């Protein structure tokens, strides 16, 4: 019995130690990414800032052109961070309908913002 309790203690200690190490490594990686983003964003020119403002304006205009239910689904997902199941419950529609609306919304936005696609990808990545 002493041997089995010793093994469990050893296992738990090793497990905690490994998870702490992984967490430290993960935090270091996040810090490095944040540092890279900060350095990149400090190099943004006035022209690039204008592009981001223009992109935001065009994005909001494109969203406003969506049919009401699609727009609501998109906003609940992207702006309020709700999961598809939560949106379906809140709007009293099926989860499949939510998925269809999101697919249509994203396709619509890709088409409307195709000239800004590279900028949008860079913006969303950072």
C-alpha positions in Angstrom: 0.0 0.0 0.0 2.9 2.3 0.7 4.3 1.7 -2.8 1.0 2.6 -4.5 0.6 5.8 -2.5 4.2 6.7 -3.3 3.5 6.1 -7.0 0.4 8.3 -7.0 2.3 11.1 -5.2 5.1 10.8 -7.7 2.7 10.8 -10.7 0.8 13.9 -9.4 4.0 15.8 -8.7 5.4 15.0 -12.1 2.1 15.9 -13.8 1.9 19.3 -12.0 5.6 20.0 -12.8 5.1 19.2 -16.5 1.9 21.3 -16.7 3.6 24.2 -15.0 6.5 24.0 -17.4 4.1 23.9 -20.4 2.2 26.9 -19.1 5.4 28.9 -18.6 6.5 28.0 -22.2 3.0 29.0 -23.5 3.2 32.4 -21.7 6.7 33.0 -23.1 5.4 32.3 -26.6 2.4 34.7 -26.1 4.8 37.4 -24.9 7.0 36.9 -27.9 4.0 37.2 -30.3 2.8 40.3 -28.5 6.2 41.8 -28.7 6.4 41.1 -32.5 2.9 42.5 -33.0 3.8 45.7 -31.0 6.9 46.2 -33.1 5.0 45.7 -36.3 2.1 47.9 -35.2 4.5 50.7 -34.2 5.7 50.8 -37.8 2.2 51.4 -39.3 2.2 54.5 -41.5 -0.6 57.0 -41.7 -1.7 55.5 -45.0 -2.0 52.1 -43.4 -4.0 53.5 -40.5 -6.3 55.1 -43.1 -6.7 51.7 -44.8 -7.7 50.1 -41.5 -10.3 52.9 -40.9 -11.5 52.5 -44.4 -11.7 48.7 -44.0 -13.7 49.1 -40.8 -16.1 51.5 -42.5 -16.6 49.1 -45.5 -17.0 46.2 -43.1 -19.8 47.9 -41.2 -21.5 49.0 -44.4 -21.4 45.5 -45.8 -22.8 44.1 -42.6 -25.6 46.6 -42.7 -26.5 45.3 -46.2 -27.2 41.8 -45.0 -30.7 40.5 -44.5 -31.9 41.2 -40.9 -31.7 37.6 -39.6 -28.3 36.9 -41.2 -27.0 40.2 -39.8 -28.2 39.3 -36.3 -26.6 35.8 -36.5 -23.3 37.3 -37.7 -23.3 40.0 -35.0 -24.2 37.5 -32.2 -21.4 35.3 -33.3 -18.6 37.7 -34.1 -19.3 40.7 -31.9 -20.9 39.0 -28.9 -18.9 35.8 -29.1 -21.9 33.4 -28.8 -21.6 29.8 -30.0 -23.9 28.6 -32.7 -26.0 26.6 -30.2 -26.5 29.7 -28.1 -27.5 31.8 -31.1 -30.0 29.1 -32.2 -31.5 29.1 -28.7 -31.6 32.9 -28.4 -33.2 33.3 -31.9 -35.4 30.3 -31.7 -34.0 28.8 -34.9 -32.1 25.5 -35.6 -28.3 25.3 -35.3 -28.1 24.3 -38.9 -29.9 27.6 -39.9 -27.3 29.5 -37.8 -24.5 27.6 -39.7 -26.1 28.4 -43.0 -26.5 32.1 -42.1 -22.9 32.3 -41.0 -21.7 30.6 -44.2 -23.7 33.0 -46.3 -22.6 36.0 -44.3 -18.9 35.1 -44.6 -19.2 34.5 -48.3 -21.0 37.8 -48.7 -18.3 39.6 -46.8 -15.5 38.0 -48.8 -17.1 39.1 -52.0 -17.8 42.7 -50.7 -14.4 43.1 -49.2 -12.3 41.2 -51.8 -10.2 44.3 -52.5 -9.3 44.4 -48.8 -8.8 40.7 -48.2 -5.1 40.9 -47.6 -5.5 43.8 -45.2 -8.3 42.0 -43.5 -6.3 38.8 -43.0 -3.4 40.8 -41.6 -5.7 42.7 -39.3 -7.4 39.5 -38.0 -4.1 37.6 -37.7 -2.7 40.3 -35.5 
